[in-house]
Amino acid sequence: MSVQNIRDGLLVTLVLRYEQDPDQFITLSRQTVDSSSARLAVAELRNEGLVEEKIRGVIRLTPLGYRKYKNAPLPYAYAG
């Protein structure tokens, strides 16, 4: 799976969780944490300030990450 696909999937999951409780972290599965592509995706999100990592594999969306995600244009596949 590509880093971009993992990143997109993480963002969707994190946005849904953020909308329920902005302070709640999610724990990534061991398989995800062990994946070099997933680690790269998390590192990119963290370096951009979109994700906060409490400890390795325990992350949450930042307010900036939520705003950027909500303001991003929808991919063409999702356009009406």
OpenMM code with the backbone's topology and positions (N, CA, C; nanometers):
from openmm import Vec3, app, unit

residues = "MET SER VAL GLN ASN ILE ARG ASP GLY LEU LEU VAL THR LEU VAL LEU ARG TYR GLU GLN ASP PRO ASP GLN PHE ILE THR LEU SER ARG GLN THR VAL ASP SER SER SER ALA ARG LEU ALA VAL ALA GLU LEU ARG ASN GLU GLY LEU VAL GLU GLU LYS ILE ARG GLY VAL ILE ARG LEU THR PRO LEU GLY TYR ARG LYS TYR LYS ASN ALA PRO LEU PRO TYR ALA TYR ALA GLY".split()
positions = [
    Vec3(0.0852, -0.1176, 0.0000),
    Vec3(0.0000, 0.0000, 0.0000),
    Vec3(0.0899, 0.1241, 0.0000),
    Vec3(0.0496, 0.2246, -0.0753),
    Vec3(0.1330, 0.3444, -0.0875),
    Vec3(0.1221, 0.4326, 0.0371),
    Vec3(0.2241, 0.5136, 0.0547),
    Vec3(0.2265, 0.6072, 0.1677),
    Vec3(0.1060, 0.7008, 0.1584),
    Vec3(0.0735, 0.7451, 0.0363),
    Vec3(-0.0397, 0.8370, 0.0191),
    Vec3(-0.1719, 0.7714, 0.0599),
    Vec3(-0.1916, 0.6450, 0.0230),
    Vec3(-0.3145, 0.5748, 0.0616),
    Vec3(-0.3233, 0.5580, 0.2130),
    Vec3(-0.2115, 0.5244, 0.2752),
    Vec3(-0.2089, 0.5095, 0.4206),
    Vec3(-0.2381, 0.6431, 0.4865),
    Vec3(-0.1746, 0.7465, 0.4365),
    Vec3(-0.1935, 0.8827, 0.4893),
    Vec3(-0.3409, 0.9240, 0.4799),
    Vec3(-0.4009, 0.9017, 0.3641),
    Vec3(-0.5416, 0.9374, 0.3448),
    Vec3(-0.6319, 0.8595, 0.4402),
    Vec3(-0.6051, 0.7303, 0.4548),
    Vec3(-0.6847, 0.6489, 0.5463),
    Vec3(-0.6711, 0.6939, 0.6908),
    Vec3(-0.5477, 0.7264, 0.7303),
    Vec3(-0.5258, 0.7771, 0.8663),
    Vec3(-0.6013, 0.9071, 0.8881),
    Vec3(-0.5945, 0.9970, 0.7903),
    Vec3(-0.6627, 1.1256, 0.8049),
    Vec3(-0.8135, 1.1090, 0.8209),
    Vec3(-0.8734, 1.0218, 0.7421),
    Vec3(-1.0181, 0.9996, 0.7534),
    Vec3(-1.0523, 0.9470, 0.8927),
    Vec3(-0.9774, 0.8485, 0.9383),
    Vec3(-1.0011, 0.7916, 1.0715),
    Vec3(-0.9828, 0.8971, 1.1802),
    Vec3(-0.8769, 0.9752, 1.1681),
    Vec3(-0.8482, 1.0779, 1.2689),
    Vec3(-0.9526, 1.1891, 1.2693),
    Vec3(-1.0020, 1.2268, 1.1527),
    Vec3(-1.1056, 1.3304, 1.1456),
    Vec3(-1.2333, 1.2809, 1.2132),
    Vec3(-1.2713, 1.1580, 1.1855),
    Vec3(-1.3921, 1.1030, 1.2488),
    Vec3(-1.3775, 1.0996, 1.4002),
    Vec3(-1.2622, 1.0586, 1.4473),
    Vec3(-1.2380, 1.0536, 1.5915),
    Vec3(-1.2355, 1.1953, 1.6499),
    Vec3(-1.1724, 1.2886, 1.5787),
    Vec3(-1.1628, 1.4284, 1.6242),
    Vec3(-1.3020, 1.4880, 1.6413),
    Vec3(-1.3918, 1.4553, 1.5492),
    Vec3(-1.5281, 1.5094, 1.5567),
    Vec3(-1.6041, 1.4525, 1.6759),
    Vec3(-1.5663, 1.3339, 1.7209),
    Vec3(-1.6288, 1.2754, 1.8400),
    Vec3(-1.5681, 1.3334, 1.9666),
    Vec3(-1.4351, 1.3427, 1.9695),
    Vec3(-1.3626, 1.3917, 2.0872),
    Vec3(-1.2236, 1.4390, 2.0442),
    Vec3(-1.2047, 1.5706, 2.0307),
    Vec3(-1.0767, 1.6237, 1.9822),
    Vec3(-0.9560, 1.5886, 2.0697),
    Vec3(-0.9781, 1.5522, 2.1926),
    Vec3(-0.8677, 1.5226, 2.2840),
    Vec3(-0.8269, 1.3757, 2.2850),
    Vec3(-0.9020, 1.2926, 2.2166),
    Vec3(-0.8773, 1.1482, 2.2222),
    Vec3(-0.7721, 1.1040, 2.1213),
    Vec3(-0.6776, 1.0240, 2.1669),
    Vec3(-0.5754, 0.9637, 2.0812),
    Vec3(-0.6271, 0.8301, 2.0299),
    Vec3(-0.5754, 0.7861, 1.9165),
    Vec3(-0.6034, 0.6508, 1.8690),
    Vec3(-0.4730, 0.5714, 1.8735),
    Vec3(-0.4875, 0.4434, 1.8971),
    Vec3(-0.3716, 0.3547, 1.9003),
    Vec3(-0.3703, 0.2750, 1.7709),
    Vec3(-0.2617, 0.2889, 1.6972),
    Vec3(-0.2477, 0.2155, 1.5718),
    Vec3(-0.2191, 0.0686, 1.6009),
    Vec3(-0.2607, -0.0164, 1.5111),
    Vec3(-0.2365, -0.1593, 1.5282),
    Vec3(-0.0872, -0.1884, 1.5195),
    Vec3(-0.0461, -0.3010, 1.5746),
    Vec3(0.0944, -0.3424, 1.5685),
    Vec3(0.1385, -0.3555, 1.4236),
    Vec3(0.0517, -0.4091, 1.3388),
    Vec3(0.0833, -0.4247, 1.1964),
    Vec3(0.1102, -0.2883, 1.1324),
    Vec3(0.0313, -0.1897, 1.1671),
    Vec3(0.0511, -0.0554, 1.1135),
    Vec3(0.1804, 0.0049, 1.1648),
    Vec3(0.2055, -0.0068, 1.2938),
    Vec3(0.3273, 0.0484, 1.3535),
    Vec3(0.4519, -0.0175, 1.2939),
    Vec3(0.4429, -0.1441, 1.2614),
    Vec3(0.5568, -0.2166, 1.2053),
    Vec3(0.5793, -0.1883, 1.0570),
    Vec3(0.4850, -0.1247, 0.9920),
    Vec3(0.4951, -0.0954, 0.8490),
    Vec3(0.5792, 0.0304, 0.8262),
    Vec3(0.6830, 0.0179, 0.7441),
    Vec3(0.7670, 0.1347, 0.7162),
    Vec3(0.6881, 0.2420, 0.6417),
    Vec3(0.5957, 0.2020, 0.5553),
    Vec3(0.5132, 0.3003, 0.4831),
    Vec3(0.4231, 0.3770, 0.5794),
    Vec3(0.3655, 0.3066, 0.6757),
    Vec3(0.2793, 0.3721, 0.7741),
    Vec3(0.3609, 0.4646, 0.8637),
    Vec3(0.4797, 0.4213, 0.9036),
    Vec3(0.5646, 0.5078, 0.9855),
    Vec3(0.6010, 0.6349, 0.9103),
    Vec3(0.6284, 0.6211, 0.7808),
    Vec3(0.6599, 0.7376, 0.6985),
    Vec3(0.5392, 0.8307, 0.6884),
    Vec3(0.4206, 0.7744, 0.6679),
    Vec3(0.2993, 0.8555, 0.6589),
    Vec3(0.2758, 0.9329, 0.7885),
    Vec3(0.2903, 0.8662, 0.9026),
    Vec3(0.2717, 0.9327, 1.0322),
    Vec3(0.3775, 1.0415, 1.0510),
    Vec3(0.5015, 1.0113, 1.0144),
    Vec3(0.6089, 1.1104, 1.0286),
    Vec3(0.5814, 1.2340, 0.9439),
    Vec3(0.5340, 1.2145, 0.8218),
    Vec3(0.5017, 1.3281, 0.7350),
    Vec3(0.3904, 1.4124, 0.7965),
    Vec3(0.2860, 1.3467, 0.8438),
    Vec3(0.1745, 1.4189, 0.9055),
    Vec3(0.2202, 1.4945, 1.0305),
    Vec3(0.3050, 1.4312, 1.1091),
    Vec3(0.3567, 1.4935, 1.2311),
    Vec3(0.4443, 1.6141, 1.1958),
    Vec3(0.5319, 1.5994, 1.0970),
    Vec3(0.6206, 1.7079, 1.0574),
    Vec3(0.5447, 1.8268, 0.9993),
    Vec3(0.4290, 1.8012, 0.9412),
    Vec3(0.3456, 1.9086, 0.8869),
    Vec3(0.2586, 1.9727, 0.9954),
    Vec3(0.2634, 1.9184, 1.1166),
    Vec3(0.1837, 1.9729, 1.2264),
    Vec3(0.0385, 1.9291, 1.2248),
    Vec3(0.0066, 1.8268, 1.1451),
    Vec3(-0.1317, 1.7813, 1.1330),
    Vec3(-0.1675, 1.6756, 1.2356),
    Vec3(-0.0657, 1.6080, 1.2880),
    Vec3(-0.0859, 1.4987, 1.3827),
    Vec3(0.0082, 1.5174, 1.5006),
    Vec3(-0.0407, 1.4838, 1.6179),
    Vec3(0.0409, 1.4819, 1.7394),
    Vec3(0.0602, 1.3356, 1.7777),
    Vec3(0.1827, 1.2999, 1.8116),
    Vec3(0.2113, 1.1622, 1.8515),
    Vec3(0.2510, 1.1614, 1.9989),
    Vec3(0.1687, 1.0965, 2.0806),
    Vec3(0.1943, 1.0867, 2.2240),
    Vec3(0.3157, 0.9974, 2.2491),
    Vec3(0.3091, 0.8775, 2.1984),
    Vec3(0.4203, 0.7833, 2.1924),
    Vec3(0.4063, 0.7124, 2.0586),
    Vec3(0.5063, 0.6374, 2.0205),
    Vec3(0.5002, 0.5710, 1.8905),
    Vec3(0.3735, 0.4873, 1.8773),
    Vec3(0.2962, 0.5182, 1.7725),
    Vec3(0.1741, 0.4434, 1.7456),
    Vec3(0.0503, 0.4953, 1.8149),
    Vec3(0.0610, 0.6040, 1.8898),
    Vec3(-0.0547, 0.6639, 1.9576),
    Vec3(-0.0637, 0.8090, 1.9103),
    Vec3(-0.1632, 0.8363, 1.8246),
    Vec3(-0.1704, 0.9656, 1.7581),
    Vec3(-0.3091, 1.0274, 1.7675),
    Vec3(-0.3130, 1.1580, 1.7422),
    Vec3(-0.4411, 1.2275, 1.7270),
    Vec3(-0.4208, 1.3430, 1.6307),
    Vec3(-0.5283, 1.3884, 1.5751),
    Vec3(-0.5276, 1.5007, 1.4841),
    Vec3(-0.5137, 1.6294, 1.5641),
    Vec3(-0.4390, 1.7238, 1.5113),
    Vec3(-0.4292, 1.8553, 1.5750),
    Vec3(-0.5422, 1.9431, 1.5208),
    Vec3(-0.5724, 2.0526, 1.5895),
    Vec3(-0.6725, 2.1455, 1.5346),
    Vec3(-0.6342, 2.1942, 1.3938),
    Vec3(-0.5058, 2.2185, 1.3711),
    Vec3(-0.4596, 2.2582, 1.2378),
    Vec3(-0.4889, 2.1476, 1.1366),
    Vec3(-0.4619, 2.0241, 1.1731),
    Vec3(-0.4891, 1.9112, 1.0851),
    Vec3(-0.6362, 1.9011, 1.0500),
    Vec3(-0.7211, 1.9246, 1.1474),
    Vec3(-0.8657, 1.9191, 1.1236),
    Vec3(-0.9083, 2.0305, 1.0281),
    Vec3(-0.8617, 2.1514, 1.0523),
    Vec3(-0.8975, 2.2640, 0.9660),
    Vec3(-0.8482, 2.2421, 0.8225),
    Vec3(-0.7247, 2.1959, 0.8083),
    Vec3(-0.6700, 2.1725, 0.6740),
    Vec3(-0.7487, 2.0637, 0.6012),
    Vec3(-0.7841, 1.9586, 0.6733),
    Vec3(-0.8591, 1.8495, 0.6112),
    Vec3(-0.9972, 1.8975, 0.5678),
    Vec3(-1.0639, 1.9711, 0.6534),
    Vec3(-1.1991, 2.0170, 0.6235),
    Vec3(-1.2020, 2.1208, 0.5119),
    Vec3(-1.0930, 2.1953, 0.4948),
    Vec3(-1.0867, 2.2979, 0.3907),
    Vec3(-1.0302, 2.2468, 0.2594),
    Vec3(-0.9803, 2.1235, 0.2585),
    Vec3(-0.9198, 2.0677, 0.1374),
    Vec3(-1.0283, 2.0376, 0.0345),
    Vec3(-0.9983, 2.0605, -0.0931),
    Vec3(-1.0965, 2.0232, -0.1975),
    Vec3(-1.1112, 1.8720, -0.2030),
    Vec3(-1.2294, 1.8268, -0.2342),
    Vec3(-1.2548, 1.6838, -0.2457),
    Vec3(-1.1823, 1.6283, -0.3683),
    Vec3(-1.1281, 1.5084, -0.3577),
    Vec3(-1.0681, 1.4457, -0.4760),
    Vec3(-1.1735, 1.4286, -0.5847),
    Vec3(-1.1307, 1.4284, -0.7088),
    Vec3(-1.2251, 1.4205, -0.8201),
    Vec3(-1.3162, 1.2983, -0.8110),
    Vec3(-1.2688, 1.1901, -0.7511),
    Vec3(-1.3493, 1.0675, -0.7416),
    Vec3(-1.4728, 1.0878, -0.6546),
    Vec3(-1.4664, 1.1848, -0.5641),
    Vec3(-1.5791, 1.2074, -0.4735),
    Vec3(-1.6677, 1.3221, -0.5188),
    Vec3(-1.6308, 1.3913, -0.6240),
    Vec3(-1.7096, 1.5042, -0.6713),
    Vec3(-1.8429, 1.4540, -0.7247),
    Vec3(-1.9488, 1.5284, -0.6915),
    Vec3(-2.0856, 1.4972, -0.7259),
    Vec3(-2.1025, 1.4358, -0.8569),
] * unit.nanometer
topology = app.Topology()
chain = topology.addChain("A")
for resn in residues:
    res = topology.addResidue(resn, chain)
    for name in ("N", "CA", "C"):
        topology.addAtom(name, app.Element.getBySymbol(name[0]), res)
